[in-house]
Amino acid sequence: MSAPDKTGVARGFDPRDVPPGFIDDPYPLYRALREHAPLHRCPDGSWFLTRYDDLVRIYKDPASFSSDKRIEFGEKYGESPLLRHHTTSLVFNDPPLHTRVRALLTGALSQRSIAALEPDIVALVDGLLDRFADAGGGDAIDDFAAAIPVEVIGNLLGVPRAEREPLRHWSLAILGALEPVLTTAQFEAGNRAVDEFSGYLEGLIDDRRRRPGDPDRDVLTRLLGAGGDGSTLSPETLVHNCIFILNAGHETTTNLIGNTLDLLIRFPQARRRLLDDPGAAAGVVEESLRMESSNQLGNRLSTVATRFGDTDVPAGSRLTLCIGAANRDPLPFPDPDRFDVDRRPNRHLAFGMGPHLCAGISLARLEGRIAIARFVRRFPRYDRAGVPVRNPRIRFRGFRSLPIAL
């Protein structure tokens, strides 16, 4: 594509109406935006940012770039369960609510509690691999990647195993309603999921109040206890942040595992590196997070008039942070389209940065390392058994199906 063509493509970009082929490979367009329109004004008046340094600046300055979505989501959802959920959960709030809720959640998801999960995650992964082997292959998403975070988070919250079937459906429906273009079907499914999930959690919470679990293993029991200063979450805040724990950890981790398995097919030298050195799993996961970020887009609202380069951005402007583009910016990541499992440094933005750094970052990394290392060691010659299908969404990047032969 020539420079004039790239300029035209970049300036005509609309995240609400992406061009054909974008879902399969958005990166050429992201590169054109980064090079020719790094602060792109979208047709709806919002701004689309693609440079790494601009995103880092925003992440580090929550006072100037707010995560509070009450106005934006009020316009998008109206008075609805989706509005109540997204404006109560951790990720779409500013201090002081964000600070207090995050402290309680991160306290419940301590390094000690995450490390204690490793034997259970290994056993879970090995059981899934046994079934995969018995079947001679399968769908790496439905039969492997998606099952891991649902079971892990189900264990964290103490959801009885027989009651876990709706969890993935609820999560996908709620997150699907975050897409830039919201269909009637997505809106209705998202609201239904919030209502059903909230009702289920209220019963689970009542039961846990009567019969607390082991506080060393049960996050919900710890959240029902108190912070070190005696602070607790209100019933509504507790329910919506339990939903958030599932949503934040489910689809992104599913996408991480599926994307990584696909990358190791596309880049066989990286698979050989992992087979030669199982300790390279950490580098494989970090490079996968950079190259195929599970979460591609973030959003902020400017609270003050500001300037990016030679462009003025008024206060009250809606900003879309393109993580997928920033993670392939050649300034911090030389040769950014190369899958380099030994890349150092690798300060990708897949988990965000600053006060809103993902609260479940340690758990996601642990699940990813265990799942990928054990899959590759068990099936060193695995390959595609058909055409993979991407989820048709631009905020979250992952596969709907990834057929695998062993």
N, C-alpha and C positions, 0 to 999 in steps of 0.2 A: 504494500500500500504506500503510495507516494505521500510526501509531507502535506500537500494541499488536500489530498483525500482524507488523511488522518485528521487534519484540522476540521474539515467539514463534518466528519463522523463524530468527533468529540463535541463540537459545538451544537450538534443536533441531538445529542443524547438525552433521553428521557427515561428515568428508571421505572416510570409507570407504563412504558411501552417499549420494551427492549426489542432489538432486531432479531431476526432468525439466527439461530446458531449460538446466541448469547448464553443460554443455559448450559450447553455443552462446554463452551470455552469462552468465558468473559474476558480473559486476560489481554488479548490484542486490543480490545476496546478500552480496557482500563489503562493500558500503556499509552494509547492515543490521548486519553483524557489527561494523564499525568504529564505528558510531554507538551500538549497543546492547549489544555484548558484545565489546569490543576485545581482551580476554584471555579467550578462550572455552575452557572445559574440555570436551574431547571425551569421548564415551562410553568410549573406551579409556584415559582418564586423562591423555592428553597435552594440551598447551595450543596453541591456534591464535591467533596474533597478527596484527593487521591494521593497526595504526597505524605511520606512517612513523617517528616518533621512537623508538618501542620497538624497531623493527628496527635503526635506526642505533645505538642503545645496545648492542644485542647484537653487531652486526658489529664494533664498536670495542673490545669486551672479550672477546677469545678465552680469557682465563684463567677467566672466570666462566661462559662459554658455549662449551662444547667442540664441535668438529667431529668428534671421534673417534667412529666408529660401530661399534667392535668388539662392544660389548655388544648394541646394537640390531640390527645386521645378523647377529650370531651367532644371535639368536632368530629372525630373519626367514628366513635362508638356510641355517642349519646349516652343517656342514662341506661346502663346495661351491666350485666355481670362482668363482661370483659373490661369495662371501664373501672369497676370497683377492684378487680383483680390487679390490673396493670398499674394502677395508681396507688396500690397498697404494698406491692412486692418491692423487694430491695432494689432491683436494678433501675427502676424508673423514679427514683426519689433522690433528693438532696439532703444534706444535713439540716436539722439534727436527726430526723427520722432515719435516714440512711446510716448514720454513724452508729446509732443505738442498735438498730436491727442487725447491722453487719457484725457488730461486736458479739452479739449473742449467737449469731449463726456460726461465725468463725470459731468461737469458743466451743460450740457443739461439734464442729468439724475440725477438731484439733489434730495436730500432726500425730500425736499418740494414737488417737482413735482411728485415723486413716491407716497408719502402719499396721494396726491390729487386724485390718480387713484383708491383708495380703493373702494369708492362707485360704480364706474363703473364696477370694477372687480366683486364685489358682485352681481350686477345686471346681469352681463353676466353669471356668474356661476349659479345663480338661474334659469335663463332662460334655460340654457342647462339641468339642473336637471329636470325642468318641462317637457321638451321633453323626457328625459330619462324615467321619470315616466309614461308619456302617452304611451310610446312604451313598457312598462313593462320590460325595460332593454335595452341592446344594447352592442356595442363595446366601451369599456371605452377609447380607443384611438381615433378612428375616430369621435365618437359621443360626446366626452367630452374633454379629455386631449389635443388633438391637436388643438381644436378650440379655446382654451383659449389664448395661446401666440400669435397666428396669429391675433386674434381680438385686443388684447392689443397693440401689436406692430403696427398693422394697425392704431390704434387710435393715437399712439405716433407720427407716421410719417404723419398722416393725409391722409392716403390712402382711397379714397372713398370706402364705403362698397361693392358696386357693382363691384369693381375692385380687390378684395382681393383673388379671387379663385386661381390664379396661385402662390400665395406667398409660400404656403407650398411645392408645387412641386418644385419650384425654389430652395428653401432652402435644401430640401432633396437631390436634384441632385448635388448641389455644395458641400455639406458636404460629400456625398457619394464618391466623387472623392478624399477624404483625406485618404481613406483606404490604408493599407500597400501594397495591391495588387490592381492595377488599371486596370480594364478591358477596352476594347475598348468602350463598351457600356457606362460605367461610365464616361470615358473621354469625349465622344461626348455629353452625356447628361449634364455633368457639364459645358462644354463650351457653349452649347446652352443656358443653364439657366443663365450664367453670361451675355451673350449678350442680352437676352430678358429682364432680370431684369434691366441691366444698361440702356437699351433704355427706359424702362418704367420710371425709376427714373429720367432720364434726362428731360423727359416731365413733371413729377411731380415737379421737382425742378424749372423749368422755370415758371410753373404756380404759385408756392409759392413765387417766386421772385416778380411776378406781384401782387399777392394777398396774402400777409402774413397772417398766422393764428394767433391764440391767443398764444403769447409766453409763457404763463403760462401752456399751455396744449400741445403745438405742438413742438416736439423736432426738427423737420426739420426747422421750423421758427427760433428757437434759434440757430441752427447750421449755418443758413444762415446769422445770425446777426454778431456776433463776440465774441471773448473771451474778458475778461475784459481789456486786453492790446491792443485790436483792431485786434488781429490775426484772420485769417479765414482759412478755408480749401480750397485747390485748387479744381476745379470742379471734377477732377478724384478722388482725395482723398475723397471728400464728397460722391460721388456715391458709391465707394467701401466700405466706412465705414457705409453707410446706409444699404448696403447688409449685412455687418458684424453684424449690430444691429439685423436684422431679424434672421440671421443664429445662432448667439450666444444665442439668447433668445428663438428661436423656438424649435429646437429639444431637447435641454437639458431640457427645462421646460416641454415639452411633456413627455419626459422620466421620469423626476422626479415625475410627477403626476401619470403616469401609474405604475412605479416601486413601488411607495408608496401604491397605492391601492392594488397591488398584495402582498406586504409585510404584510399588515394588514389582508389579508386572511391567509397567512402562519403563522402569529404570532397573534392569536386571543386575547392574553392577552394585547397586545398593543392597539388593537381596543377597548377593554373594558376600558383601561386607558383613551383613548381619549373621549369615550362616557361619562365617569364619570367626566372628566375635559377637556372641550373644550380648555382651556389654554395650554394643553399639545401638541397642534398642532405644535408649534414651535419645540419642542423636537422631534416629529415624523418626521418632515421634515428634521431636521439635521441628525438624525440617518439613515434615508433613503438615504440621500446624501452620508453618510459614507459607508453604506453596499452595496448599488447598485449605485455607482457613475454614473451619466448620461454620463459624459465624462471619459472614462477609461484610455486614453493614452495621453501623451503630448510629445513634442520633443524639444531637445536643441542641440546645436553644441558647443563642447568644444573649446574655443579659446586659451587655454594654456594647456600644459601637466599637468596632475593632477593624484591624487591617491585616490582610494576608498578601504579602508581596506588594503589588501596586493597586490592589483592589480593596475598596472600603466595604465593610459588611455592617449594616445597621444593627442596633440592638433589637432583639425580638426576632432575629432571623433563625429559620430552621436549617440545621446543618446535618447532612448525611456524611458520616465518616466511612469511607470505603476501605475497610481493613484488607480486603483481598488485593486491592491495588497497592496500598502502602507496603504490604509484605513482599511485594515484588519491585519495590523501588530500588534501582541499582546503586543509589548512593550508600545506603546502609548494607545492601546485599549485592555485592558484585556478582555478575553472571547470574541474575536472579531466577532465570528459567531452568537452571541446572539443579537437580536434586542431589544435594551434597550433605550426606549424613554427618560429616565431620566439620560442618560450617561453624566457625568460631570468629567473632561472637555471633549469636543468633537471637537478637533481641526483637523477636517478632511481636506482633500486637494481637495475636489470636485470642489472648485472654484479657485484652485491654491493658490499662496501665493506670497508675495513680490510685486514688481512693476507691475507684470502681473495679480494680483488679478482681478477676473472677474469684469468688469465695471458695469454689470447689476445685481450684487449680491443681492441688496436690492429688486429689482423688482422680481427676481426669487423666493426669499423667500416669498414675499408677495403673489404672485400668488399661490405658493405651499400651504401655510397655509390656504388661503381662500378656494381653491379648495378641499383640503382634509377634512378640518373641516366640510364644508357644505355638502359634499358628504356623509360622515359617519353619520352625524346627520340626514340627509334626508333618508338614506337607511342603517340603522344600521345592517341589517342582509344580506347585499349583499354577493354574492358568485360567483364563476366561473360558467359560463353556458356552458363551453366547454374548449377545450385545448388551452391555450394561445400560441401565436407564437412570438418568439423573432425576432427582426431584425437581419439578418445574417451578422452583422458587429462587429468588435472587438474594434474600437475606441469609438463608441457611444453605450451605453448599454440601450436598451429599447425594447418595444414590438411593433411588427407590428400590432397585434390584441390582445385584451384582452376581450373576451366575458363575460358579466356580467348579472346575474339574480338578481332580487331584492327581 
